Amino acid sequence: MSQFTYSSPFPPSFVFGVAASSAQIEGGATAGGKGESIWDRFPAVPGKVHDADTPAVACDHYHRFDEDFALMASLGVKNYRLSLSWPRIYPQGDGPLNQAGLDFYRRMFESMARHGITPWVTLFHWDLPQALEDRGGWTARVTVDAFARYADTVVKAYADVVKHWITLNEIRCFTQFAYQYGIKAPGRQESAAVVNQTYHHALVCHGHGVRAVREFGGAGAVVGLTDNCDVSVPVTETPAYIDAAKEWFRDRNLHLLGAIHAGHYPQAYLDRVGADAPVVTAGDFDLISLPTDFLGLNIYTATYVRAGRDGRPEALALPAAYPRADSPWLHLVPQSIYWAPRMCREVYGHESIFITENGCGYNDEPITGGEVLDLHRRDFLRNHLREIHRAIADGVPIDGYFLWSFIDNYEWEDGYQRRFGIVHCDFETQVRTPKLSARYYAEVMRTRTIL
């Protein structure tokens, strides 16, 4: 019986950090030779982005990164998950290298080192060069080849200062949501066969990212994927319902985590998609199945599952009044952050898991008397940390937690309406104000306990 209780500190090696992404905070849309990304163009499509907001300025992190890292350090942040902007480094995706882009991130890493912050670098977080989208984007093999070159370039360039690498962020979002549902850039609605091919191209790019780190990352470099897997929570934690939730989880993740783990597309997935199965080129799965050092999970919500009357998994619809954040998809299910890592351990055998994102988005968070009293976010954070704590006590190998997000930013199709940050950003003045949740998280990181 574990002696690890809620009052116990997190393990000494447990990593606490914050996260953000290039397109959402940097701004500097044309600065230093940066090329156009699909998210620079997408807001011009009528009805796609709230108020047609663009990421042209965002949090102006491009010019303010040193003060932002000083603010992180003042809160006790020692680990920061960021992403690199592909079009800042290769403006045309696979054309000439932009040395100014490489130099910009070198200055960022130097600033982080001065402030005692360790970088955890994501190679791709949705901001595909528009020039590649013009040639087919994720539907085309040209993007795979371009990504391989990009990954090689940046891993070589920063191997001396970056030892923690993440290949891709949330494959579902830049494939299915972007090419099937059309709600994210580039906003296309393609056939099932085309969408399945985008999944495959993304998986091969993940493999190239792993390969690049193995070849050029140097001593001590580690690499993994960040996935937003479909998460199931058993309605009651009884054997029959847990088994049903696990079966649902396995089935919903066959095409991504299931394929990586198996080293091929599982037969159940191929049976389901039939003639719409992706075209696989020789050698693809040699890349896709390369061993990684950890799995990153972005966990926000989940589906409740029970064993139905026929014994098969039954996913339950949520009542209209079920609590959620202002993000309409973000229903509050703290148990999600217990069950997702546990499922990944039990189904796929992962031995090191990091929560690479977890947070909540709200619209109206005014500064009153110099404070932002975001008690809803404090409650969200505390409840999710308790579930992580419980998972660790149960032997689930969760090795770290990155809160999303460090600062209010450009929230994709929601523009500047929705705020996920623990630091308030006034987008007119660019003044930063740490919220109550930032002060709370600072104490958690300092004491390594849930307070």
DAJO-V213169 format. One record per pair of residues at least 12 apart in sequence whose C-alpha atoms are under 6 Angstrom apart, sorted by the first residue. I is the first residue (numbers start at 1). J is the second residue. If there is no record, write none. Layout:
BEGIN
{{I & J} {I & J}}
END
This chain:
BEGIN
{{4 & 393} {9 & 448} {9 & 449} {10 & 448} {14 & 399} {14 & 400} {15 & 400} {16 & 400} {16 & 401} {17 & 77} {17 & 79} {17 & 80} {17 & 402} {18 & 80} {18 & 402} {18 & 403} {18 & 406} {19 & 80} {19 & 81} {19 & 82} {19 & 402} {19 & 403} {19 & 404} {19 & 405} {19 & 406} {20 & 82} {20 & 405} {21 & 82} {21 & 83} {22 & 83} {22 & 84} {22 & 85} {24 & 409} {24 & 410} {25 & 58} {25 & 59} {25 & 61} {25 & 409} {26 & 60} {26 & 61} {26 & 62} {27 & 55} {27 & 56} {27 & 57} {27 & 58} {27 & 60} {28 & 62} {29 & 56} {32 & 100} {34 & 87} {34 & 88} {34 & 91} {35 & 87} {35 & 88} {35 & 91} {36 & 130} {37 & 127} {37 & 128} {37 & 129} {37 & 130} {38 & 128} {38 & 130} {38 & 185} {38 & 186} {39 & 185} {42 & 185} {49 & 413} {49 & 414} {50 & 414} {50 & 415} {53 & 415} {58 & 410} {66 & 111} {75 & 442} {76 & 442} {78 & 117} {78 & 118} {79 & 117} {79 & 118} {80 & 119} {80 & 120} {81 & 120} {81 & 121} {82 & 121} {83 & 121} {83 & 122} {83 & 123} {84 & 123} {87 & 129} {88 & 101} {89 & 101} {89 & 102} {92 & 131} {93 & 129} {93 & 132} {94 & 146} {120 & 164} {120 & 165} {121 & 165} {121 & 166} {122 & 165} {122 & 166} {122 & 167} {123 & 167} {124 & 168} {125 & 169} {126 & 174} {138 & 198} {139 & 198} {144 & 205} {148 & 208} {151 & 209} {152 & 212} {155 & 217} {156 & 216} {159 & 217} {163 & 221} {164 & 222} {165 & 223} {166 & 223} {166 & 224} {166 & 225} {167 & 206} {167 & 209} {167 & 225} {168 & 225} {169 & 226} {170 & 227} {170 & 228} {175 & 198} {193 & 276} {196 & 278} {197 & 278} {203 & 288} {204 & 288} {207 & 287} {207 & 288} {222 & 293} {223 & 292} {223 & 293} {224 & 292} {224 & 293} {224 & 294} {224 & 295} {225 & 295} {225 & 296} {226 & 296} {226 & 297} {227 & 297} {228 & 297} {228 & 298} {231 & 302} {231 & 340} {232 & 245} {232 & 249} {232 & 302} {232 & 303} {232 & 304} {233 & 304} {233 & 305} {234 & 304} {234 & 305} {234 & 306} {235 & 304} {235 & 305} {235 & 306} {241 & 306} {241 & 307} {244 & 306} {244 & 307} {244 & 313} {245 & 305} {260 & 288} {260 & 289} {263 & 285} {263 & 289} {294 & 352} {294 & 353} {295 & 353} {296 & 353} {296 & 354} {296 & 355} {296 & 356} {297 & 355} {297 & 356} {298 & 355} {298 & 356} {298 & 357} {299 & 358} {300 & 358} {301 & 330} {301 & 331} {301 & 333} {301 & 336} {302 & 336} {304 & 316} {326 & 362} {327 & 361} {334 & 384} {338 & 387} {338 & 388} {338 & 391} {342 & 396} {351 & 397} {352 & 397} {353 & 397} {353 & 398} {353 & 399} {354 & 398} {354 & 399} {354 & 400} {354 & 401} {355 & 401} {356 & 402} {357 & 402} {357 & 403} {357 & 404} {358 & 403} {358 & 404} {359 & 404} {360 & 420} {361 & 418} {361 & 419} {361 & 420} {362 & 418} {362 & 419} {363 & 417} {363 & 418} {363 & 419} {372 & 435} {373 & 436} {374 & 436} {378 & 437} {405 & 420} {405 & 421} {406 & 421} {406 & 422} {407 & 421} {407 & 422} {407 & 423} {408 & 420} {408 & 421} {408 & 424} {408 & 425} {422 & 435} {422 & 437} {422 & 438} {423 & 435}}
END
